[in-house]
Amino acid sequence: MAEESINVEVAYATPEKQVIRQVNVDAGTTLGAAIVQSGIMLDFPELEEKLENAKVGIFGKVVPMTTVLSDGDRVEIYRPLIADPKEVRRKRAKEGKKMKKGA
């Protein structure tokens, strides 16, 4: 009996480039295995060193590399944030209040 396969997407982006790969994998494949099978590291060689510690997820929800995928899942590899979004909003709000007082 042939093993069942599923279709998933593997996505990664830098400020300069975004790649989304369609991958057909065996049912029961883990998120980490799908990333390797996608060959996305050929487009982003620097990712190979960082992948072990990278946050990954499915459709925007962070999950472990050992998560078993389902048909249609979108695997996402996340880059570290350059700035904390909450801190940036606080700073903008504070600057906005100062400008209003001086106007």
Sine and cosine of phi, psi and omega as CSV:
sin_phi,cos_phi,sin_psi,cos_psi,sin_omega,cos_omega
0.00,0.00,0.76,-0.65,-0.02,-1.00
-0.96,0.29,0.57,-0.82,0.04,-1.00
-0.96,0.29,0.61,-0.79,0.03,-1.00
-0.96,0.29,0.57,-0.82,0.06,-1.00
-0.85,-0.53,0.35,-0.94,0.01,-1.00
-0.76,-0.65,0.37,-0.93,0.05,-1.00
-0.95,-0.30,0.75,-0.66,0.04,-1.00
-0.70,-0.71,0.25,-0.97,0.12,-0.99
-0.92,-0.40,0.57,-0.83,0.12,-0.99
-0.85,-0.53,0.82,-0.57,-0.09,-1.00
-0.82,-0.58,0.64,-0.77,0.11,-0.99
-0.48,-0.88,0.57,-0.82,-0.01,-1.00
-0.58,-0.81,0.56,-0.83,0.18,-0.98
-0.89,-0.45,0.11,-0.99,0.05,-1.00
-0.86,0.51,-0.43,0.90,-0.06,-1.00
-1.00,-0.07,-0.43,0.90,-0.19,-0.98
-0.49,-0.87,0.63,-0.78,0.07,-1.00
-0.79,-0.61,0.71,-0.70,0.03,-1.00
-0.76,-0.65,0.75,-0.67,0.12,-0.99
-0.81,-0.58,0.87,-0.49,-0.03,-1.00
-0.94,-0.34,0.75,-0.66,0.14,-0.99
-1.00,0.10,0.78,-0.63,-0.06,-1.00
-0.73,-0.68,0.70,-0.72,0.10,-1.00
-0.98,-0.21,0.89,-0.46,-0.05,-1.00
-0.81,-0.59,0.30,-0.95,0.06,-1.00
-0.93,0.38,0.57,-0.82,0.11,-0.99
-0.84,0.53,0.65,-0.76,-0.03,-1.00
1.00,-0.07,0.00,1.00,0.02,-1.00
-0.94,0.33,0.64,-0.77,0.04,-1.00
-1.00,0.09,0.29,-0.96,0.02,-1.00
-0.84,0.54,-0.72,0.69,-0.01,-1.00
-0.88,0.48,-0.67,0.74,0.01,-1.00
-0.91,0.41,-0.61,0.79,0.01,-1.00
-0.91,0.41,-0.61,0.79,0.04,-1.00
-0.88,0.48,-0.73,0.68,0.00,-1.00
-0.89,0.46,-0.73,0.69,-0.03,-1.00
-0.90,0.44,-0.45,0.89,-0.03,-1.00
-0.93,0.36,-0.41,0.91,-0.04,-1.00
0.96,0.27,0.27,0.96,-0.06,-1.00
-0.90,0.44,-0.37,0.93,0.00,-1.00
-0.95,0.32,-0.25,0.97,0.11,-0.99
-0.93,0.36,-0.54,0.84,0.05,-1.00
-0.99,0.17,-0.48,0.88,-0.05,-1.00
-0.75,-0.66,0.97,0.23,-0.07,-1.00
-0.85,0.53,-0.50,0.86,0.00,-1.00
-0.91,0.42,-0.34,0.94,-0.03,-1.00
-0.93,0.37,-0.50,0.87,-0.06,-1.00
-0.85,0.52,-0.67,0.74,0.01,-1.00
-0.95,0.31,-0.57,0.82,-0.11,-0.99
-1.00,0.05,-0.29,0.96,-0.15,-0.99
-0.87,0.49,-0.59,0.80,-0.05,-1.00
-0.86,0.51,-0.58,0.81,-0.03,-1.00
-0.97,-0.25,0.01,1.00,-0.05,-1.00
-0.95,0.30,0.53,-0.85,0.15,-0.99
-0.99,0.13,0.67,-0.74,0.01,-1.00
-0.75,-0.66,0.33,-0.94,-0.01,-1.00
-0.35,-0.94,0.03,-1.00,0.07,-1.00
-0.82,-0.57,0.87,-0.50,-0.01,-1.00
0.76,0.65,0.72,0.69,0.10,-0.99
0.99,0.11,0.01,1.00,0.02,-1.00
-0.95,-0.31,0.86,-0.51,-0.02,-1.00
-0.92,0.39,0.77,-0.64,0.00,-1.00
-0.65,-0.76,0.32,-0.95,0.03,-1.00
-0.95,0.31,0.37,-0.93,0.03,-1.00
-0.87,0.50,-0.37,0.93,-0.06,-1.00
-1.00,0.06,0.05,1.00,0.00,-1.00
-0.90,0.43,0.75,-0.66,0.04,-1.00
-0.99,0.16,0.74,-0.67,-0.08,-1.00
-1.00,0.10,0.41,-0.91,0.10,-0.99
-0.91,-0.42,0.35,-0.94,0.01,-1.00
-0.84,0.54,0.74,-0.67,0.04,-1.00
1.00,0.02,-0.05,1.00,0.00,-1.00
-0.90,0.44,0.52,-0.85,0.10,-0.99
-0.93,-0.38,0.94,-0.34,0.01,-1.00
-1.00,0.10,0.78,-0.62,-0.02,-1.00
-0.84,-0.54,0.71,-0.70,0.06,-1.00
-0.96,-0.29,0.85,-0.53,-0.10,-1.00
-0.99,-0.15,0.63,-0.78,0.10,-0.99
-1.00,-0.01,0.43,-0.90,0.08,-1.00
-0.91,0.42,0.56,-0.83,0.03,-1.00
-0.95,0.31,0.63,-0.78,0.05,-1.00
-0.98,0.19,-0.62,0.79,0.00,-1.00
-0.70,-0.72,0.53,-0.85,0.04,-1.00
-0.96,0.28,0.89,-0.46,-0.05,-1.00
-0.84,0.54,-0.59,0.81,0.01,-1.00
-0.91,0.42,-0.67,0.74,-0.01,-1.00
-0.91,0.41,-0.63,0.78,0.02,-1.00
-0.89,0.45,-0.69,0.73,0.02,-1.00
-0.90,0.44,-0.67,0.75,0.03,-1.00
-0.86,0.50,-0.70,0.72,-0.03,-1.00
-0.90,0.44,-0.69,0.72,0.02,-1.00
-0.89,0.46,-0.68,0.74,-0.01,-1.00
-0.89,0.45,-0.68,0.74,0.00,-1.00
-0.90,0.43,-0.68,0.73,0.01,-1.00
-0.92,0.40,-0.61,0.80,0.03,-1.00
-0.90,0.44,-0.63,0.77,0.00,-1.00
-0.92,0.38,-0.63,0.77,0.02,-1.00
-0.89,0.45,-0.65,0.76,-0.01,-1.00
-0.91,0.41,-0.62,0.78,-0.02,-1.00
-0.92,0.39,-0.62,0.78,-0.01,-1.00
-0.92,0.40,-0.60,0.80,-0.05,-1.00
-0.99,0.13,-0.17,0.99,-0.09,-1.00
-0.98,0.18,0.00,0.00,0.00,0.00
